[in-house]
Amino acid sequence: MKQKVLVVEDEQTLVETLAYNLNRQGYDVETAQDGLKALELARSYRPDLIILDLMLPGLDGFEVCRILRQETSVPILMLTARAEEVDKIVGLEVGADDYMTKPFSMRELMARVKALLRRERLIREEIAAQEPAAAPKLMVFGDLVIDENRREVRRNGQIVPLKPKEYELLLFLARQKGIVLSRTLILERVWGWDFEGGSRTVDVHVRWLREKIEPNPAEPVRIVTVRGVGYRFDG
C-alpha cells in the first residue's frame, strides 16, 4: 500500500512540483491550498505525513499544526519562506517534526520525507512487535514512571500527555541517567544527524518536558542544566 502524503501549500507551481516529485517516488498525494481545507483533508485522508507551508490564507501553518497536534501524531514537515530562528522555534513548539526554509533542494526534501516516514514506521513496528503478555519494561523515578512497552509516561499514576519527540527525548535522557549529555549529542540521537534545526530545538523540548514532569519547572531537579554543556537526567 502506498504511503500517503498531504501537501499544504498555496503557491500553485510549488504544489504541482511537490506532487509530481512525490508521485515519482511512489507516494499517494493529496493537496490543499488553505488551512481549513488542510484540516478537512488531514481528518478524512489520514495521511502518513504532512508537508505544511507556514504562510497560508485563512488559518496559517502554525495554527493548523497546533490543531493537528491535538488530534494526531502524524509527522509534519513545515516549510517557510522566512529564515528567522524564531519561526523555526515556534514551528517546533507547536509540534512540527522537521523544518525547511525556501528555496530548498527537492532532493533534500525527498530525503527528509523518507527519513520521517521511516522513523514513524520503525516506531509503529516496535509497538506492533511487542507481545501483549510481555514483561513490563519500566523505569521508575519516584512518582515518575516510563513504560517502554506502552510508550507511556505516568506521574502520580496519571498519564502524562507527551508528543512523540518529547517521549523520545525523555527516554534517551532517562537511559543515560546521571550522565551529562551535550545538546549536539541529544540532537543527533533523538532528531537524527540530518535534522536541519539547531540546538535550540533541544532547549525548547526540555522546557516542555520540565513543565510536565518537574515538581517545580522553574527549579528543575529531574532534567538539570549543566551550564555550557547540556543536560543531565537525575531521575
C-alpha positions in Angstrom: 0.0 0.0 0.0 1.3 3.4 -0.9 2.2 5.8 1.8 0.0 8.9 1.8 1.4 12.5 1.8 -0.7 15.6 2.2 0.9 18.8 0.7 -0.5 22.0 2.1 0.9 24.9 0.1 -0.8 28.0 -1.5 1.7 28.5 -4.3 0.3 26.6 -7.2 3.6 26.0 -9.0 5.2 24.6 -5.9 2.2 22.4 -5.2 2.4 20.9 -8.6 6.2 20.4 -8.3 5.9 18.7 -4.9 3.0 16.5 -6.0 4.9 15.5 -9.2 8.1 14.6 -7.3 6.3 12.7 -4.5 4.3 10.7 -7.1 7.5 9.8 -8.8 8.8 8.5 -5.5 5.8 6.2 -5.2 3.7 8.2 -2.7 0.0 8.8 -2.9 -0.5 12.6 -2.8 -3.4 14.9 -1.9 -3.1 18.7 -1.8 -4.7 21.7 0.0 -4.1 25.4 -0.5 -5.5 26.8 2.6 -5.6 26.0 6.3 -9.2 24.9 6.6 -9.0 22.6 3.6 -5.8 21.1 5.2 -7.6 20.2 8.4 -10.5 18.7 6.5 -8.2 16.5 4.4 -6.0 15.6 7.3 -9.1 14.2 9.1 -10.6 12.4 6.0 -7.5 11.4 4.0 -5.5 10.3 7.1 -2.0 10.9 5.6 1.2 9.3 6.8 3.0 12.6 6.6 2.1 16.3 6.1 4.2 18.9 4.3 2.8 22.1 5.7 3.6 25.7 4.5 3.8 28.3 7.1 2.1 31.2 5.2 -1.4 30.1 4.3 -4.6 32.0 3.7 -7.2 31.7 6.5 -5.5 29.6 9.2 -1.7 29.9 9.0 0.6 26.9 9.2 1.3 27.5 12.9 -2.4 27.3 13.8 -3.0 24.3 11.5 -0.1 22.5 13.2 -1.3 23.3 16.7 -4.8 22.0 15.9 -3.5 18.8 14.3 -1.2 18.1 17.2 -4.2 17.9 19.5 -5.7 15.2 17.2 -2.8 13.1 15.7 0.9 12.4 15.9 1.4 12.3 12.1 4.8 13.6 11.1 4.7 17.2 10.0 7.4 18.8 7.8 7.0 22.6 7.9 8.0 24.9 5.0 8.6 28.7 5.2 10.0 31.4 3.0 11.3 33.1 6.1 14.6 32.1 7.7 14.3 33.7 11.1 15.2 31.4 14.0 12.0 32.4 15.9 9.9 30.9 13.1 11.7 27.6 13.5 11.4 27.6 17.2 7.7 28.4 17.2 7.1 25.8 14.5 8.7 23.2 16.6 6.9 24.4 19.7 3.5 23.8 18.1 4.5 20.3 17.1 6.4 20.3 13.7 8.8 17.4 13.4 11.1 19.0 10.9 11.6 22.4 9.2 12.9 23.6 5.8 13.4 27.1 4.5 12.6 28.0 0.9 14.2 27.8 -1.5 15.2 24.2 -0.9 16.6 21.3 -2.8 13.9 18.9 -3.9 16.3 16.1 -3.4 16.9 17.1 0.2 13.1 17.5 0.8 12.5 14.0 -0.5 15.3 12.7 1.8 13.6 14.4 4.7 10.2 12.9 3.8 11.7 9.4 3.6 13.5 9.8 6.9 10.4 11.0 8.7 8.3 8.2 7.3 11.0 5.6 8.1 11.2 6.8 11.7 7.5 6.7 12.1 7.3 3.2 10.6 10.0 1.9 12.9 8.1 3.2 15.9 4.9 1.5 14.8 6.8 -1.8 14.1 8.4 -1.7 17.5 5.0 -1.3 19.2 3.4 -4.0 17.0 6.2 -6.4 17.8 5.6 -6.3 21.5 3.6 -9.2 22.8 0.6 -8.4 25.0 1.9 -10.6 27.7 5.5 -9.2 27.6 7.1 -8.4 30.9 6.7 -4.7 31.8 9.7 -2.7 30.9 9.5 0.1 33.4 11.8 2.9 34.6 10.7 4.3 37.9 11.9 7.6 39.3 9.8 8.3 42.4 6.4 9.4 41.2 7.5 9.3 37.5 7.2 6.0 35.6 8.3 5.4 32.0 6.6 2.4 30.5 8.5 1.4 27.3 6.2 -1.3 26.3 3.2 1.0 26.2 5.2 4.1 25.3 3.6 5.9 28.2 4.8 8.1 30.9 2.8 8.4 34.2 3.3 10.8 37.1 1.5 10.1 40.4 -0.4 7.4 38.5 -1.8 9.8 35.8 -0.7 9.6 32.2 1.5 12.5 31.1 0.4 13.6 27.6 3.7 13.7 25.6 4.3 14.4 22.0 6.4 11.8 20.2 9.6 13.8 20.3 9.0 14.7 23.9 8.7 11.0 24.8 11.8 10.1 22.7 13.8 12.8 24.4 12.8 11.8 27.9 13.5 8.1 27.1 17.0 9.0 25.8 17.8 11.2 28.8 16.5 8.6 31.3 18.5 5.8 29.8 21.6 7.8 30.4 20.7 8.8 34.0 23.4 10.8 35.7 25.4 11.3 32.6 26.0 14.9 31.2 24.8 14.9 27.6 25.7 17.7 25.1 22.9 19.4 23.1 24.7 18.2 19.9 24.6 14.6 21.0 21.0 14.8 22.1 20.0 16.4 18.8 21.8 13.7 16.8 20.4 10.8 18.8 16.8 12.0 19.1 16.3 14.0 15.9 18.8 12.4 13.6 22.0 13.6 12.1 20.2 15.1 9.1 17.9 17.3 11.1 18.2 21.0 10.0 17.2 22.7 13.2 19.8 23.8 15.7 20.5 23.1 19.4 17.7 25.5 20.4 15.3 22.7 19.4 16.7 20.7 22.4 16.1 23.6 24.8 12.5 24.0 23.6 11.7 20.4 24.2 13.4 20.2 27.5 11.4 23.2 28.6 8.2 21.4 27.5 9.2 18.3 29.4 10.0 20.2 32.6 6.5 21.7 32.6 5.1 18.2 32.5 7.3 16.1 34.8 9.1 18.5 37.2 7.6 19.2 40.7 8.6 22.9 40.0 9.6 23.6 36.4 11.2 26.9 37.5 13.6 24.9 39.7 14.1 21.6 37.9 15.5 18.6 39.8 14.9 15.9 37.2 16.4 17.4 34.0 19.2 19.5 35.2 21.0 22.1 33.1 24.8 21.8 33.0 25.9 25.2 32.0 28.0 25.4 28.8 27.5 21.7 28.1 23.9 20.4 28.0 21.7 18.4 30.3 21.8 15.6 32.9 18.8 13.5 33.9 18.8 12.9 37.7 15.5 11.0 37.9 
